[in-house]
Amino acid sequence: MFFILLLFYAIPLMIVLGALIDVLRNEFDPHQNKIIWVLVIIFVPVIGSILYWIIGRNQRVNRY
């Protein structure tokens, strides 16, 4: 029972929180992409987070 709860609640929550933290800590070009990614992750949490990890990370500005 615990494994099922972990599988369906904790893991997706960690994916969503990780994506939100990553979006908020980085800069994007253009700057509107940051707002768009935050809204996508909030309104479509699991799918939005997965899309961010696949597509959105390439839109970040390299600081170094």
Secondary structure, 3 states (H helix, E strand, C coil): CHHHHHHHHHHHHHHHHHHHHHHHHCCECCCHHHHHHHHHHHHCHHHHHHHHHHCHHHHECCCC
